[in-house]
Amino acid sequence: MLATLANGGFKPRLHLVKRLGKAEVRPEGQRVPGRYWQVLQEGLRKTVTEGTARHVLGDFPVPTGGKTGTAETPGKRVGLEHAWYMGYGPTDPGAPYPPLVVVAFFENGGEGSRVALPAVKKVMAAYWGMAR
């Protein structure tokens, strides 16, 4: 789902192979109808520049977008909510970085911006080869 948002409505077919011999495998996909893809992308970017991910990714060198999440767990104590963050980048089409989509989910991990968001930042930093 996040890859579809990041690609402005192009839903790539899931694949595991990047190359067969010397031939690169290019993922097929389909266009998902809709007219609000850009608005959704702007909102995901604002989560990083102005919202709940700003304190962790606001000064990250690659422009990214994403969404934090904290899911309540009925009957559990406070602090045992499910923590998640989904992020992607670069959000700037001209950025010289390969595309990446990452989702982290921690069952009973607490708040998404405290647990899952820093985990995604580490994955992004490792993938793009920069200091964490």
C-alpha positions in Angstrom: 0.0 0.0 0.0 2.7 2.5 0.9 4.6 1.7 -2.3 1.4 2.6 -4.2 1.2 5.9 -2.4 4.9 6.6 -2.9 4.5 5.9 -6.7 1.6 8.3 -7.1 -1.0 5.5 -7.7 1.2 2.9 -9.5 0.8 -0.4 -7.6 3.9 -2.5 -8.2 3.6 -6.2 -8.3 5.5 -7.8 -5.4 8.7 -9.4 -6.4 11.9 -10.8 -4.8 14.3 -11.0 -7.7 16.3 -7.9 -8.8 18.3 -9.6 -11.6 18.3 -12.8 -13.6 21.8 -13.3 -14.9 22.6 -9.9 -16.4 19.0 -8.9 -17.1 17.4 -6.6 -14.6 13.9 -7.6 -13.5 11.5 -4.7 -13.7 8.4 -5.0 -11.6 5.2 -4.9 -13.4 2.2 -3.2 -11.9 -1.1 -1.4 -12.5 -2.3 2.1 -12.1 -4.8 2.5 -9.3 -7.4 5.2 -10.2 -7.6 8.2 -8.1 -6.9 11.9 -8.1 -5.6 12.6 -4.6 -2.2 10.9 -4.8 -0.3 14.1 -4.6 -2.3 15.3 -1.6 -1.6 12.0 0.2 2.1 12.3 -0.6 2.1 15.9 0.7 0.5 14.7 4.0 3.1 11.9 4.4 5.9 14.4 3.8 4.4 16.8 6.4 4.4 14.0 9.0 8.2 14.3 8.7 8.6 18.0 8.3 5.9 19.3 10.7 4.4 16.3 12.5 5.0 13.3 14.6 8.1 12.1 12.8 9.9 15.5 12.8 11.9 14.9 16.0 13.6 11.8 14.4 13.6 12.4 10.6 13.2 16.2 10.3 16.8 16.8 9.6 17.5 13.5 7.8 19.6 14.1 4.6 17.2 12.2 2.4 13.7 13.7 2.1 11.2 11.1 3.3 7.5 10.8 4.1 5.6 8.5 6.4 3.1 7.9 9.1 3.5 7.0 12.7 0.9 4.8 14.5 0.0 3.6 17.9 -2.7 0.9 18.1 -4.5 0.4 21.3 -4.6 -3.1 22.8 -7.8 -3.7 24.8 -7.2 -5.2 28.2 -3.5 -4.4 28.2 -1.7 -1.8 30.3 -0.8 1.6 29.1 2.6 1.4 27.3 1.8 -2.0 25.8 0.2 -0.6 22.7 1.4 -1.7 19.2 3.9 0.6 17.7 4.4 1.1 14.0 5.9 3.5 11.4 5.7 3.3 7.7 8.1 5.4 5.7 9.5 5.9 2.2 11.9 8.0 0.3 13.2 9.9 -1.4 10.1 12.1 -1.7 12.0 14.3 -4.1 12.0 12.7 -7.6 15.4 14.4 -8.4 17.2 13.0 -5.3 20.1 10.8 -6.1 19.0 7.9 -3.9 17.4 4.6 -4.8 13.7 4.3 -3.7 12.9 2.6 -0.4 9.7 1.7 1.5 10.0 0.5 5.1 7.4 -0.6 7.6 8.2 -1.4 11.2 5.7 -2.9 13.6 6.4 -3.8 17.3 3.7 -5.8 19.1 3.2 -4.2 22.5 6.1 -1.9 21.7 4.5 1.3 23.0 4.2 4.5 21.0 5.0 4.4 17.3 7.2 7.5 17.2 9.3 6.3 20.1 9.9 2.7 19.0 9.1 2.0 15.4 10.2 5.4 13.9 13.8 5.2 15.2 14.0 1.6 13.9 12.9 2.7 10.4 15.5 5.6 10.5 18.2 3.0 11.2 17.1 0.9 8.2 17.0 4.0 6.0 20.4 5.2 7.1 21.9 1.8 6.5 20.3 1.5 3.1 21.4 4.9 1.9 24.8 4.5 3.5 24.8 7.4 6.0 25.5 7.9 9.6 22.6 6.9 11.9 
